[in-house]
Amino acid sequence: MQMKRKNNRSKAALIALIPTWAAVIVVYIGTMVWSVTLSFTNSRLFPSWNFVGMEQYSKLFATAKWLISFQNLIIFGILYVFGCLFLGFLLAAALDRKVRFESAFRTIFLYPYAMSFVVTGLIWQWMMNPTLGVQASVRALGWQSFTFDWIINRDLAIYAVVIAALWQGAGLVMILVLAGMRGIDGEQWRAARIDGIPVWRTYVSIILPQLTPAFAAAGTLLSMGVIKTYDIVVALTNGGPGSATEVPAKFIMDNLFQRQNLGLATAAATVLLLTVLIIIAPFRYAQHIRARRQAGTL
């Protein structure tokens, strides 16, 4: 009788989940398959089922703007992810020393992450504007030779975007790493002090290796944000000057809505999807191996 009740509950739960599974299949998997399929067609303004094989992909990788956008994404991604991890760790280590007004500092450092990338881009657009922002303010104080015109410099514009993104993302890493630090046994600190180990060496040799899960989680979140970078670029530089800060997401949106080239846009989106899978796969595999080790099956 009890077994029958359990079976009935299981069936009821499965029935209740049908709408959710239907939404996942139709909205997520369905649209993904639809986009990949269109990338093999010559669709322009409207979908077309005239298949042209790999023509759109050949055209994509022969487009200079796409290659520049992908190069910019790599530069931005590496500097953003590792920069956030480094700055977040430093901020977390500073707050972990039980400083006064810790709650206030924690709120201040995390507050930028609560803003949207559009707001962040607009704030830094003003700050980096040579005629209104930091450069103009410093020159007004008498340093006429001071220059901070990265936002209009083709060679430095992508690094201006990185600075704005670091300002927003470092707080997230700080919170995750600080939570990991607070979970470490205090006896390790006492033993390090007794042995005369410097504070910096304790963090590097003892604390840092135990924060791998926190860094993995933060790295995954930041990496996913890198792939879909769009808002901050549009708000800060709109891809300029020229194509100096062009990114794949903006390339896709421009071809989708401005140039009405649906086939090329979906081909670019498919390449971006494959990039996401390549980034996620190592993290997922590492988590799987770690789980098997903890369960004693490896």
N, C-alpha and C positions, 0 to 999 in steps of 0.2 A: 504493500500500500504506500509506504514511504517512498519507495523507488518510483512508483507511478507519479507521485506528487512532484518529485524532482524532475522527472521527464516533462511533465506538463509545464513546470516553471521554465525549463530550458526552452521549450517550444515557444512559450509566451515571450521570452526575452528575444529569441530569434525573430519572431514576428514584429516585435517593437523596433528592432534594428533595421528592418527592411527599408524604410524611408531614408535612413542615414546611408546605408550601403548604396541605395539607388542614386542618391545625390553625389556620393563619391565617384561612382562609376560614370554617371552622365556628366557632371560638372567638371570633375578633375581629369579622370582618365579619358573620357570622351572628347573633351576639348583639346587635350594633349594629342590624342591620335589624329583629330581633325587638323590641327596645326601642322603636324609632321606630314600628313598627307598632302596638304596644300603646298608645302615646300617643294614638292616634286611636280608642281603644275606651273603654268604660265599666268596665274591669276594676277590681275591688276587691281582695279577698283572693286570688282566683285569676284567671288570665288569662281574658278573655272576648273573643269575636270579634264582639261587637255594636258596630259602628262608629258613632261619634257625630261624626265630622268634627273640627272645631277646638274642640269644646266644652271639652276638657280645657285647651287653651291659653288660652281665654277665661277659664276659671275660675282658671287659674294666675296670670294677670296682673291678676286682680281680687282676689287674695289679698294682704292687707297684709303678711303675714309673708314672702311670697316677694319682694315689692318691697323690703322692709327688708333681707332677706338679700342681694339683688343690690346694693343701695346699699352695704352693708357690705363686700361683695366688692370693689367698685370702690375704696372708700377704702383698704381693706387692701392691695389689689394695687398701687395707685400708690405708697403710702408704703413698702411692703415692697420692691418691685422697685428703685425709685430710691434708697431708703435703703440697701439692701444694696450697690448699685453704688457709691454715694458712700463709704460706710464701708469697703467692700472696697478701693476705690482708695486711700483714705488709709492703710489698714493696709499695703497692698502698697508704697506709696511710702515709708512709714517703714522697712519691712524692706529695701527696695531700696538704702538708704543704707549697707548693710553693717554693721549694728549688731552688737554683741557678743551672743552667745547667740541668734543668729538662728533656729537650728533649734528651740530651746526655745520661743521666742515663736511661731514658725510652728505648732508643735504645739498650743500653748495656744489660739491664735486659731481653729484649725481643729477643735479637739476638740468644740465644741458641735454642729458639723454631723454628727458621727458619732452623735449621740444621735437617738433618734426624737422626733417632735413630741409624743408622749404624755409622755415624760420631761421634755422642755423645758417643756411646759404645767404639769406637776406642780411642777417646780422654781420656776417663776415664780408659780404659785398660792400657794405658801408665802411667797415673797419679798414679794408684793403683798398678802398678808392683813393687814388693818389691825391685828389683835390679836396677830399672831405675827411678821410679817416686818419689812420696812424701817421702816415707820412706828413700830411698837412699839419697835424697837431704838433709833431716833433719839430718841424721846420718853424712853426710859429713861436717855439721856445728858443730859437736861435741857431739850431743845427741845420743850416741851409743845405748841407751836403748829404743829409740823411735821405736814403731812398728805400721805399718799400712798395714797389709797383709790380709785385708778382702777378697780380690779377690781369695785367695788360701785357705781360711779358710772355711770349710764346714758349720760351724755354723753361719758365718757372711756374706757369699757370697751373699745371697739374699738381705741383707741390703746394700751391695755395689751397687747392681743394682738399689735399691731404691734411693740412693744418686745421681747416674747419671741421673735417670729419673726426680728427683726433680729439678735438675739443669736446665733441659730442659723445664719442664712444668710449673714452677712457674711464668714465664713471661707471659704466656697466661692468667692466673688468674689475675695477676696484671693489665693487660690492661682492662679486662672486669670489674673488680671491680673499677678501677680508673675512667672508663667511668661512672659507676653508681654513684660514689661519686661526680663527676662533675655535675651530673644532680640534686643533692639535693639542695634545696633552701638555700642560704647563710644566710637567716634570722634565721635559726635554730642555726647556729653557733654563731650569735650575741646574741641571747637569752641565749644560754648556757654560754657565757662569762659573760653576765650581772648577771646571777644567780650564778656565781663562780664555775661552774661545771668543773672539771679537763678535760684536752684534752682526756686522755685515757678513761674516763668515758663517754664522749660525743660520742666517736667512738663506744664503746661497747653498750651503752644503747639507743642511738638515731640514729646513722648512720648505724650500723650493721643491725638492723631489716629491714631497707629500701633497703638493698642490696640483698634480697632474690632472685629476678629474676636473678641477675648477678651470684650469687653463684650456682643457679640451672642450668643455662646454662653452666657454667664452670664445674660443677660436672658431667653433662651429657657427655660433650666432653671428659673429663678425664676418665670417666668410660668406654666409648666406646673404648678409647685407651688401657685401661687395658686388656680388653677381647682379643684384637688382638696383645698383646705384643709378639714380636718375634725377631725383628731386633736387639734391644739393648741387648738382652740376648745372641744371637748368636755372636754379635760383641764383647761383653764384656767378657763373660765366656764360651760361647758355651754350656750352660747347666751345666757346672761343677762348682767346682770339684765334680766328681761323678755325682749325680743327684741333687745337692744342689740348683741349679737355674733352673731346668727344669720347663717349663711352658706348658700349654695345646697346644698352637699353634705350639710350637716346637715338641711336642709329635705327633701331627697330621702330620706335614711335614715329620718327620722321618719315620713314618709308611707308609706314602704315597709314598715317593720316595726312601727310603733306604731299608725298610723291605718289600716293595711291599705288604702291607696288606691293601687293599682298604676298605674292610668291617669294620675293626677296626678303620681306620682313619675317615671314614664317621660317624661311631657311636660317636666318640669323637667330631667331628664337630657338630653333632646334639645336643649333650649335651651342647656344647659351645653356640649354637644358642638359646637353651632354657634359658641358663644363661643370654644372652643378653636381651631376652624378659622379663625375671624376673626383670632385672635392669631397663629397659626402662618403663615398665608398671606403676610403682608408679609415675615417673616424668610426664608421659602423663596424668595420672589420676589427678594429682595435677594441671596441666595446664588447664585441662578441667573444674575442679571445680572452679578455679580462673576466667576463662573466663565466666562461668555462673554467678558467683557472680558479676562480673563487668557489665554484661548485665542485672542483676536484675532478673534472672530467677530461682535463688536458694534461 
